[in-house]
């Protein structure tokens, strides 16, 4: 998957990171 579309993986990683941050903020 990564080799198939690295751009997509990067985009997903960015979104995942954003969600993780939001979750942390909400948790705290």
Secondary structure as UniProt FT lines:
FT   TURN            2..4
FT   HELIX           6..27
//
